């Protein structure tokens, strides 16, 4: 979970370019909306981390010995370069040519982690899994809070027969929420707000040394099919998943707001709120609700040890073109 800091530092680097020129409210809104639209296909992939067990079905709790397991899964998925480019250029008025090449090639990693547990079913060939992850950080100029929870039910359609794999289908629900505030990473910001205030003349909102805040939340209904082969000490697996995510993305700049050099008034705040912006006198941002049907391929290899399983996995978001990787370890019978 400490890798969460790496993601935040990467965002700090991107955001640290600041606003190279004034932007207007339409640009500010569009940049955040485009960022949210792109994240709609990425967040469900991140929320799928946890319960990434290579065994397609663990057996029944009524067997001897009873089948259950508990452990930890950690991993990361990537936000592709396109959403970052949209946020920097459209919302921030910055120059994306300065974004590091590793972000352009690999995207920004978004880590995740959870304690996960699974228990075999009874009478029918199914198992049930649950997961929970939480992290809160307050390090130097970074404040972050991360929550992941979810569960699934898998039904075994076919037990392994020689080279024919074990096959299961599953349905689950995942919830992920991540909030971050990054201090000292944006230059002083000027936003042309004439479209909200109307009239002639200059209407500039000035934000001095703002913090950048990001809020991401997704609720995901997930379906998957998985095949695995138990080969004594290793267990490779392959699978396909489809997720429908209901997501919310918010971003903005937090600091004291001035309108044409004077503190912003409650009337002016109301005018900005009428335009759909999130304003409280200490910052201005925008929130967009998005939903998307996404598809993923996944697979990996598990290592079978006495009472212990180790899993390595890969994820690929087919819609978004984003990658992910997971590692898990657990006690399992």
NORBEL-V377060 format. One record per backbone hydrogen bond with DSSP energy under -1.0 kcal/mol. CO is the residue of the C=O (numbers start at 0). NH is the residue of the N-H. If there is no record, write none. Layout:
BEGIN
co=(CO & CO)
nh=(NH & NH)
END
This chain:
BEGIN
co=(0 & 1 & 2 & 3 & 4 & 5 & 6 & 7 & 8 & 9 & 10 & 11 & 13 & 14 & 22 & 23 & 24 & 25 & 26 & 27 & 28 & 29 & 30 & 31 & 32 & 33 & 34 & 35 & 37 & 38 & 38 & 41 & 42 & 45 & 50 & 59 & 59 & 66 & 67 & 68 & 69 & 70 & 71 & 72 & 73 & 74 & 75 & 76 & 78 & 80 & 81 & 82 & 83 & 84 & 85 & 86 & 87 & 94 & 95 & 99 & 100 & 101 & 102 & 107 & 109 & 111 & 113 & 114 & 115 & 116 & 117 & 118 & 120 & 121 & 123 & 124 & 125 & 126 & 127 & 128 & 129 & 130 & 131 & 132 & 134 & 136 & 138 & 140 & 141 & 142 & 143 & 144 & 145 & 146 & 147 & 148 & 149 & 150 & 151 & 152 & 153 & 154 & 157 & 160 & 163 & 165 & 166 & 166 & 167 & 168 & 169 & 170 & 171 & 172 & 173 & 174 & 175 & 176 & 177 & 178 & 179 & 180 & 181 & 188 & 189 & 190 & 191 & 192 & 192 & 193 & 202 & 203 & 204 & 205 & 206 & 210 & 211 & 212 & 213 & 214 & 215 & 216 & 217 & 218 & 219 & 220 & 221 & 222 & 223 & 224 & 225 & 226 & 227 & 230 & 232 & 233 & 234 & 235 & 236 & 237 & 238 & 239 & 240 & 241 & 242 & 243 & 244 & 245 & 246 & 247 & 248 & 249 & 250 & 251 & 252 & 253 & 256 & 257 & 258 & 261 & 264 & 265 & 266 & 267 & 268 & 269 & 271 & 272 & 277 & 280 & 281 & 282 & 283 & 284 & 285 & 287 & 289 & 291 & 293 & 294 & 295 & 296 & 297 & 298 & 299 & 300 & 301 & 302 & 304 & 306 & 307 & 308 & 309 & 310 & 311 & 312 & 313 & 314 & 315 & 316 & 321 & 322 & 323 & 324 & 325 & 326 & 327 & 328 & 329 & 330)
nh=(3 & 4 & 6 & 7 & 8 & 9 & 10 & 11 & 12 & 13 & 14 & 15 & 16 & 17 & 191 & 27 & 28 & 29 & 30 & 31 & 32 & 33 & 34 & 35 & 36 & 37 & 38 & 39 & 40 & 41 & 42 & 45 & 46 & 48 & 52 & 62 & 66 & 119 & 332 & 117 & 330 & 115 & 328 & 113 & 326 & 111 & 324 & 109 & 107 & 84 & 85 & 86 & 87 & 88 & 89 & 91 & 93 & 97 & 98 & 103 & 104 & 105 & 106 & 78 & 76 & 74 & 72 & 131 & 70 & 129 & 68 & 127 & 60 & 123 & 125 & 155 & 120 & 153 & 118 & 151 & 116 & 149 & 114 & 147 & 145 & 143 & 141 & 182 & 138 & 180 & 136 & 178 & 134 & 176 & 132 & 174 & 130 & 172 & 128 & 170 & 126 & 168 & 166 & 163 & 160 & 227 & 156 & 157 & 225 & 154 & 223 & 152 & 221 & 150 & 219 & 148 & 217 & 146 & 215 & 144 & 213 & 142 & 211 & 206 & 22 & 204 & 24 & 195 & 196 & 197 & 192 & 259 & 190 & 257 & 188 & 253 & 181 & 251 & 179 & 249 & 177 & 247 & 175 & 245 & 173 & 243 & 171 & 241 & 169 & 239 & 167 & 237 & 165 & 232 & 303 & 230 & 301 & 228 & 299 & 226 & 297 & 224 & 295 & 222 & 293 & 220 & 291 & 218 & 289 & 216 & 287 & 214 & 285 & 212 & 283 & 210 & 263 & 205 & 261 & 258 & 268 & 269 & 270 & 271 & 272 & 273 & 276 & 275 & 284 & 256 & 254 & 279 & 252 & 277 & 250 & 248 & 246 & 244 & 242 & 317 & 240 & 315 & 238 & 313 & 236 & 311 & 234 & 309 & 307 & 331 & 304 & 329 & 302 & 327 & 300 & 325 & 298 & 323 & 296 & 320 & 316 & 77 & 314 & 75 & 312 & 73 & 310 & 71 & 308 & 69)
END
